[in-house]
Amino acid sequence: MRRQLGIFLVFCWLLLPACQKQVETLHLDGATMGTTWSVKLHSLPDGVDPVQLKSQLQSQLDSINRLMSTYDPESEISRFNRQTSGDWFAISTETAEVISLSLHLSQLTAGAFDISVGPLVELWGFGASERGEQLPTNEQVAEQLAKVGYQHLQLRRAPAALRKTQPLLRIDLSAVAKGYAVDLLAESLVERGVDNYLVEVGGELRIAGQRSDGTAWKIALEKPLEEAREVKTIFPLTDTGLATSGNYRNFYIENGQRYSHTIDPVSGRPIRHRLASVTVLDPACARADALATALMVLGEEKGQILVEQQQIAAYFLIHEQQGTEVYVSPAFQKFLAEVN
């Protein structure tokens, strides 16, 4: 279920020279969804055993993977994808929650976020299959576009079920499931009385409270460089989810033209704008995760309109001939001002 972001988040309180003060921190980690997860906190309430907590968190992640993975042929999503009838297909409340959010954001972004985009991703050579020797033709794009569209997916909440109006529709929750997993782990910590934590799954984050030394958690964002890894900026953050999406590493060049792994579900083609990466803050990491993907599809101009209309906290890195331009939405500026 792994989605390659082309972005690197640095937990600067561990790695950056400016943040080398040593503090006692409890670190839990493991593997999930084809990537890694980690939880960092500086104390546990009485009666909460760290070994048992790690096992419980891993169990929650394993459960999400069994429901939503497209790599597990027996997951709910895989079995629904194989169904070609228009009958209702029973799903868990967890899957229904993720799909409900996904459909809402598809409407909000006019289809820029679409969990059915998979056939187009495969067509352009960024899926599980090897890329073909020739670029897709207009006819091939049109053929796959006919299989894509959130409008072909219907959700019933009680009892939870899905059905499709396009028999070949397939869905993939990888652009939102990691954020949802982050939220689930964070809520589990809160239920156990943990107030200060940093939860991370595959680079998506949710942060609450403070570090052990009483200062805000600090997150560093990377410059949009194809080869090197260099820090662009550092933010003090607390009480938010965070997700970043980028397109400057996962691409190929054919006939002098660059083709990004980020596919526009509306046009059926790789994006062709100057936006290099997007970071979104939102109380729910799942929402931040999906919005970061949608904004990468929309690009710097349409994306700026959306974040200002919807008061989305977003940070854009935009390619320029002489470097990188930064756009910070009003909601993002307000959040940072409140933290500082």
C-alpha positions, 0 to 999 in steps of 0.5 A: 500500500506504499505511495512513493512521495518523493519527499523527505521529512526530517525530525530535526530534534533527532538529526539536525545540528541545531537541535542536538540537545539530548532529551530522554525519549521513548521510541516505538517503531515497526513496519506497515503498508510497505513502509515504516511507522514510529511513535516518539514520546517522552513519558507514559502514564502509570500502568501503560507498558511500552512493550504492550503498547507497541504490540497494540499499535502494530495490531491496529496497523495490521488490521488497517492493512488487511482491510485496505491493502491492494497487495493483499488479494483477500483485503476488502479493497481487493475483493471489491475491486474484483467484483464487476456487478453493481451489487452492494458490497459489505465493508467495515466501518473503518473502510467506509470512513476512509472512503467517505472522506475520499469522496468528499475531497474528490468533490471539493477538489473537482476530481483532482483527488480520486481513489480510482486513478489506479488504471492511469497510474499503471498506464503511464508506467508508475504502477506495479507493472513495468513501463512500456517501451512506448508512451501511451496513445490518446486512445489508450488514455481514453480507454483507461479514463473510462474506467476512472471516476469517483462518480462511479463509486457509491457509499452506504454508511448503515450498514456500511457497503460500496457499489460501483456503476462502472464494472471495471472501477478499481479503487486504491486508498494508498493516498489517504490510508497512511494518514488515516493510520496516523490518526488511529495511532494518535487517538489510541495514545490519547485514549491511554492518557498520552498528551505529548507525542509524534506519530509517523507512518511513511512520512505522514505525521500527527503531533501533540504537546511538546518535546521532553525539553518543553519546546515545540516539536520541530519538522524540517522540509527538504529542498526539491532536489532530484539527487541530494537531500538538503533541508529547506526550512524548519517549522515548530509545530504542535497539535496538528497532522502534517502530510507532504507530497512531491513529484521531483524524484519519481519521474522519467524523461522520454523524448526530452519531456519529463513525465511525473508519477502524479497523474491528473485523474481528469485529463488522464495524463501526468501533471505538467506544472511548476509545483514541486511539493506541497505540505498540508497541516490539518487536525486530521492527518488523513485529510492532510494526506489526501489534500497534499495529493490533490494540490499536487495535481492542481498545481500552483495556480489552481492550488492557491485558489483552493487553499485560500477559498477553503482556508487550507494550511498549505506550504508550496515549493515551486520550481523557478529557473533560478531556484525555488519559490515559496508560497505560504497560505494565510491559514499556514501563516496563522498556524505558525504564528500561533505556535510561535 
